Amino acid sequence: MHLLLRADSDASIGAGHVMRSLALGRRWIAGGGAATLLGRIDSERLRQRVSDAGVVLLPLEAPLLRADDLKQTIAALEQLQTVFGYPAFRGQQG
């Protein structure tokens, strides 16, 4: 099964959120799954930590906390066809 993580980080916010997401991703991978982190991460060092954890980074280009961010997130979800426990997200009755 594939786990999709969502986190952003720039010079002033988000590094802790990314690191906690990576901890979840590493644990998921250790259990035999695959993990992808979707987000905008400005720090090359932090992007390297994502890679070192075995998590695939799918970068977003939209500025943090903007409407385009949500549009890119939804487009990435549709592209990945990731299965979540929330069928209503995909417009289905749950």
Accessible surface in RSA format (square Angstrom, percent):
REM  Atomic radii and reference values for relative SASA: ProtOr
REM  Chains: A
REM  Algorithm: Lee & Richards
REM  Probe-radius: 1.40
REM  Slices: 20
REM RES _ NUM      All-atoms   Total-Side   Main-Chain    Non-polar    All polar
REM                ABS   REL    ABS   REL    ABS   REL    ABS   REL    ABS   REL
RES MET A   1   164.84  85.4 107.25  71.0  57.60 137.1  94.43  80.3  70.41  93.3
RES HIS A   2    73.10  40.0  63.36  44.0   9.74  24.9  47.33  48.8  25.77  30.0
RES LEU A   3    44.04  24.5  42.50  30.4   1.54   3.9  44.04  30.9   0.00   0.0
RES LEU A   4    18.28  10.2   4.33   3.1  13.95  35.1   4.33   3.0  13.95  37.5
RES LEU A   5    13.46   7.5  10.95   7.8   2.51   6.3  13.46   9.4   0.00   0.0
RES ARG A   6    72.96  30.6  56.67  28.9  16.29  38.8  48.00  65.6  24.96  15.1
RES ALA A   7     3.68   3.4   0.00   0.0   3.68   8.4   3.68   5.2   0.00   0.0
RES ASP A   8    32.23  22.6  23.46  23.4   8.77  20.7   9.80  23.1  22.43  22.4
RES SER A   9     2.20   1.9   2.12   2.8   0.08   0.2   0.03   0.1   2.17   3.0
RES ASP A  10    43.62  30.6  32.14  32.0  11.47  27.1  10.70  25.2  32.92  32.8
RES ALA A  11   115.56 106.3  68.60 105.9  46.96 106.8  81.48 114.7  34.08  90.3
RES SER A  12    97.34  82.3  61.85  82.5  35.49  81.8  51.59 109.9  45.76  64.1
RES ILE A  13    97.36  55.4  89.20  66.5   8.16  19.7  96.55  69.5   0.80   2.2
RES GLY A  14    22.32  27.5   0.00   N/A  22.32  27.5  11.46  31.5  10.86  24.3
RES ALA A  15    50.89  46.8  49.12  75.8   1.78   4.0  49.13  69.2   1.77   4.7
RES GLY A  16    35.75  44.1   0.00   N/A  35.75  44.1  26.87  73.7   8.88  19.9
RES HIS A  17    89.31  48.8  87.46  60.8   1.85   4.7  59.52  61.3  29.79  34.7
RES VAL A  18     0.00   0.0   0.00   0.0   0.00   0.0   0.00   0.0   0.00   0.0
RES MET A  19    49.20  25.5  46.02  30.5   3.18   7.6  46.16  39.2   3.05   4.0
RES ARG A  20   154.11  64.7 150.48  76.7   3.63   8.6  76.52 104.6  77.58  47.0
RES SER A  21     9.83   8.3   9.12  12.2   0.71   1.6   0.40   0.9   9.43  13.2
RES LEU A  22     0.25   0.1   0.25   0.2   0.00   0.0   0.25   0.2   0.00   0.0
RES ALA A  23    50.92  46.8  43.21  66.7   7.71  17.5  45.07  63.5   5.85  15.5
RES LEU A  24   112.74  62.8 109.28  78.2   3.46   8.7 109.99  77.2   2.75   7.4
RES GLY A  25     0.00   0.0   0.00   N/A   0.00   0.0   0.00   0.0   0.00   0.0
RES ARG A  26   106.58  44.7 101.15  51.6   5.43  12.9  47.05  64.3  59.53  36.1
RES ARG A  27   188.08  79.0 180.03  91.8   8.05  19.2  61.23  83.7 126.85  76.9
RES TRP A  28    92.79  37.2  85.06  41.2   7.73  18.2  90.28  48.1   2.52   4.1
RES ILE A  29    55.32  31.5  47.18  35.1   8.13  19.6  47.18  34.0   8.13  22.1
RES ALA A  30    85.88  79.0  41.86  64.6  44.02 100.1  54.79  77.2  31.10  82.4
RES GLY A  31    72.18  89.0   0.00   N/A  72.18  89.0  36.89 101.2  35.29  79.0
RES GLY A  32    70.13  86.5   0.00   N/A  70.13  86.5  37.19 102.1  32.93  73.8
RES GLY A  33    19.72  24.3   0.00   N/A  19.72  24.3   7.89  21.7  11.82  26.5
RES ALA A  34    46.54  42.8  42.42  65.5   4.11   9.4  45.83  64.5   0.71   1.9
RES ALA A  35     2.61   2.4   0.00   0.0   2.61   5.9   0.00   0.0   2.61   6.9
RES THR A  36     5.05   3.6   5.05   5.1   0.00   0.0   2.14   2.9   2.91   4.4
RES LEU A  37     0.00   0.0   0.00   0.0   0.00   0.0   0.00   0.0   0.00   0.0
RES LEU A  38     0.38   0.2   0.38   0.3   0.00   0.0   0.38   0.3   0.00   0.0
RES GLY A  39     0.13   0.2   0.00   N/A   0.13   0.2   0.00   0.0   0.13   0.3
RES ARG A  40    71.57  30.0  71.06  36.2   0.51   1.2   8.63  11.8  62.94  38.1
RES ILE A  41     8.71   5.0   0.00   0.0   8.71  21.0   0.00   0.0   8.71  23.6
RES ASP A  42    67.27  47.1  44.89  44.7  22.37  52.9  26.03  61.3  41.23  41.1
RES SER A  43    48.48  41.0  38.46  51.3  10.02  23.1  36.31  77.3  12.17  17.1
RES GLU A  44   109.26  62.7 103.65  78.4   5.61  13.4  62.22 120.3  47.05  38.4
RES ARG A  45   186.67  78.4 178.14  90.8   8.53  20.3  68.11  93.1 118.56  71.9
RES LEU A  46    15.28   8.5  14.06  10.1   1.22   3.1  14.78  10.4   0.50   1.3
RES ARG A  47    75.88  31.9  72.12  36.8   3.76   9.0  24.55  33.6  51.33  31.1
RES GLN A  48    87.73  49.1  85.66  62.6   2.07   4.9  35.41  75.4  52.33  39.7
RES ARG A  49   112.19  47.1 109.40  55.8   2.79   6.6  22.11  30.2  90.08  54.6
RES VAL A  50     0.34   0.2   0.34   0.3   0.00   0.0   0.34   0.3   0.00   0.0
RES SER A  51    69.98  59.1  53.55  71.5  16.42  37.8  23.86  50.8  46.11  64.6
RES ASP A  52   106.13  74.3  69.14  68.8  36.99  87.5  34.15  80.4  71.98  71.8
RES ALA A  53    14.95  13.7   0.49   0.8  14.47  32.9   7.14  10.1   7.82  20.7
RES GLY A  54    48.29  59.5   0.00   N/A  48.29  59.5  32.02  87.9  16.26  36.4
RES VAL A  55     5.11   3.4   0.00   0.0   5.11  12.3   0.43   0.4   4.68  12.7
RES VAL A  56    94.56  62.2  89.24  80.8   5.32  12.8  94.56  82.2   0.00   0.0
RES LEU A  57    43.21  24.1  23.37  16.7  19.84  49.9  23.37  16.4  19.84  53.4
RES LEU A  58    46.94  26.1  46.94  33.6   0.00   0.0  46.94  33.0   0.00   0.0
RES PRO A  59    74.79  54.5  60.51  55.2  14.28  51.9  60.51  50.0  14.28  88.7
RES LEU A  60     9.81   5.5   5.89   4.2   3.93   9.9   6.44   4.5   3.37   9.1
RES GLU A  61   134.09  77.0 117.41  88.8  16.68  39.7  57.85 111.9  76.24  62.2
RES ALA A  62     4.03   3.7   0.00   0.0   4.03   9.2   4.01   5.7   0.01   0.0
RES PRO A  63    60.85  44.3  60.75  55.4   0.10   0.4  60.85  50.2   0.00   0.0
RES LEU A  64    29.39  16.4  17.84  12.8  11.55  29.0  17.84  12.5  11.55  31.1
RES LEU A  65   157.96  88.0 123.97  88.7  34.00  85.5 134.48  94.4  23.48  63.2
RES ARG A  66   153.30  64.4 142.30  72.5  10.99  26.2  35.73  48.8 117.57  71.3
RES ALA A  67    78.19  71.9  58.64  90.5  19.55  44.5  68.37  96.3   9.82  26.0
RES ASP A  68    73.87  51.7  72.94  72.6   0.93   2.2  10.93  25.7  62.94  62.8
RES ASP A  69    19.87  13.9  19.87  19.8   0.00   0.0   2.35   5.5  17.52  17.5
RES LEU A  70   110.58  61.6 109.67  78.5   0.91   2.3 110.28  77.4   0.30   0.8
RES LYS A  71   139.52  68.1 130.89  80.3   8.62  20.5  86.43  77.8  53.08  56.5
RES GLN A  72    57.76  32.3  53.38  39.0   4.38  10.4  28.26  60.1  29.51  22.4
RES THR A  73    19.34  13.8  19.34  19.6   0.00   0.0  18.91  25.4   0.43   0.7
RES ILE A  74    65.69  37.4  65.69  48.9   0.00   0.0  65.69  47.3   0.00   0.0
RES ALA A  75    55.95  51.4  49.63  76.6   6.32  14.4  51.33  72.3   4.63  12.3
RES ALA A  76     8.26   7.6   6.06   9.4   2.20   5.0   7.75  10.9   0.51   1.4
RES LEU A  77    22.35  12.4  19.22  13.8   3.13   7.9  19.53  13.7   2.82   7.6
RES GLU A  78   113.52  65.2 102.97  77.9  10.55  25.1  42.82  82.8  70.69  57.7
RES GLN A  79   136.61  76.4 107.13  78.3  29.48  70.2  42.02  89.4  94.58  71.7
RES LEU A  80    62.18  34.6  37.89  27.1  24.29  61.1  41.00  28.8  21.18  57.0
RES GLN A  81   126.64  70.8 113.85  83.2  12.79  30.5  19.89  42.3 106.76  81.0
RES THR A  82    11.40   8.1   3.18   3.2   8.22  19.6   5.84   7.8   5.56   8.4
RES VAL A  83   105.48  69.4  90.86  82.3  14.62  35.2  91.50  79.5  13.98  37.9
RES PHE A  84    74.22  37.1  56.17  34.8  18.04  46.9  61.44  37.3  12.77  36.6
RES GLY A  85    70.73  87.2   0.00   N/A  70.73  87.2  39.62 108.7  31.11  69.7
RES TYR A  86   162.51  75.9 158.92  90.4   3.59   9.3 113.21  85.1  49.30  60.8
RES PRO A  87    53.95  39.3  49.52  45.1   4.43  16.1  53.95  44.5   0.00   0.0
RES ALA A  88    73.67  67.7  58.25  89.9  15.42  35.1  59.02  83.1  14.65  38.8
RES PHE A  89   109.28  54.7  78.19  48.4  31.09  80.9  87.59  53.1  21.69  62.1
RES ARG A  90   117.92  49.5  84.84  43.2  33.09  78.8  38.06  52.0  79.86  48.4
RES GLY A  91    71.08  87.6   0.00   N/A  71.08  87.6  37.98 104.2  33.10  74.1
RES GLN A  92   103.21  57.7  94.13  68.8   9.08  21.6  34.30  73.0  68.91  52.3
RES GLN A  93   179.42 100.3 153.60 112.3  25.82  61.5  66.08 140.7 113.34  86.0
RES GLY A  94    95.15 117.3   0.00   N/A  95.15 117.3  37.73 103.5  57.42 128.6
END  Absolute sums over single chains surface
CHAIN  1 A     6254.5       4884.6       1370.0       3642.2       2612.3
END  Absolute sums over all chains
TOTAL          6254.5       4884.6       1370.0       3642.2       2612.3
